Amino acid sequence: MFRVWALFLVACLAFACKAEPPPEPVSDGIIADGVVSHLGIEYAVAERWKLPELNESWEAAAGFTKFGPACPQKGQAVMTEDCLFLNVFAPEDAKNAPVLIWFHGGGFIAGQGGSGPKTFADDGVVVLTFNYRLGRLGFHDWLGWDENAPRNFGQADMVAALEWVQANIERFGGDPKDVTLMGHSAGGMGVQLILTDPRAEDKFSRAWAHAGYGAWPFPKALKIMPEVDARINYGGPGTDIPAADIVAQTPFYHLPYTDAPFLREQPAGLWDKGKAVDIPIVTGWNSYDGACTLGCAGFSVEGFLKRIDSPEIRAAYADDFAVSDTQAAQRIFGDMRYGVSSLELAENAKKGWVFYYDARQGSAPGAYHGQQYDELFGGVSSDFRTALLSFIKTGNPGWDADGVGVFSPDLESEKQGLPGAKRAALTQALDAMK
């Protein structure tokens, strides 16, 4: 018997010796207040309108003490298309820590990774932010591209960032098997896109999508006559146009295209089929999300109301119309674009939670788009921040999955959503837009 145990012990020791040693931590970065910040890591490289390729030699740059340039967008001083950079903020003693990947907002035309959610590193989370290509450089569809040619390059950049995390995050003390995605607005929509993208399968554990808009109709890829297609090569149009001139051509928020590889139909249609939503998901919106987003999406109050007006809409939003057409249009736009999308995604997830953020400021009729991020990123304790941390660490935000977490001035939580008549009127209006 002793001989058997001795042989077993020798075999175990031999296996242990063959096991790979833990990865060496990245030595560069900035250490302050117990957090190590690694800034400006080039996670991938990409030519204009080409798919990204992971940068296998990213560590050769060394330093990592300043942010890389943002991807081209209006009003930017440095206009470079070499912009696929990420940033990692890790507790100084991080080991197998949960990972939070932040998808920035900006209507797919603006924004960058930055340091917004850095304070979650104080709570034992490894935080990663990243840039992705924007506007017509990231999500445009040029005439003449073959229907199977790559499109939605910003979405491909998001997948590449997740691939980089799987390959490298252990070096920063993060657990690649414990990854939460989180985004707001276009970032929330980016998270929702990733939920439907087979390239991202098994690269994350849970997702928090704030103010995503997957139920909002996306445009389809442009179709042209065969004789025109024969005269234009993929990638040819505009390859010599300066990036500044290209971003200047997009005055309002941009949308990805369907009828494209990895996004053949509307995202909400993919949710209905239950694709890639077999993970814990939190999604939600603010009570007055449309205040600034209506105009930024290219709508006037009059034009929007003319497009979606109906007796059902007028009845459902009578209180807002009684104040003004502007308040009604902004409330309806927020509920339609972000509220319906949130509810539909949660209902088609096996583990789905919805929140409705209604912590108002002053005499405002509701919580504005993005208003909650001072609370979330400020590092100050709040019920909303506690819910997010609980979700990152346990996969549960702390309220019933069949209800809506309501975050208001008294921070009560109760079952509440868009009342039936409101949701029915909004769904009818959305269907008419498709």
Secondary structure, DSSP 8 states (H G I E B T S, - for coil): -HHHHHHHHHHHHHHHHHS---------SEEETTEEEEEEEE-EE--TTS--EE-TTGGGG----S-----S-TT-SS--S---EEEEEEETT-SSEEEEEEE--STTTS----SGGGGGGGGT-EEEEE----HHHHH---TT--TTS---HHHHHHHHHHHHHHHHGGGGTEEEEEEEEEEETHHHHHHHHHHT-GGGTTS-SEEEEES--TTS---B-----HHHHTT--TT-TTTTS-HHHHHTT--S-----BSBTTB-S-HHHHHHTTTT--SEEEEEEETBTHHHHHHHTT--HHHHHHHH--HHHHHHTHHHHHH-HHHHHHHHHHIIIIIHHHHHHHHTSSEEEEEEE----TT-SS-BTTTTHHHHHS----HHHHHHHHHHHHS--SS-TTSEEEE-TT---B---S-HHHHHHHHHHHHHH-
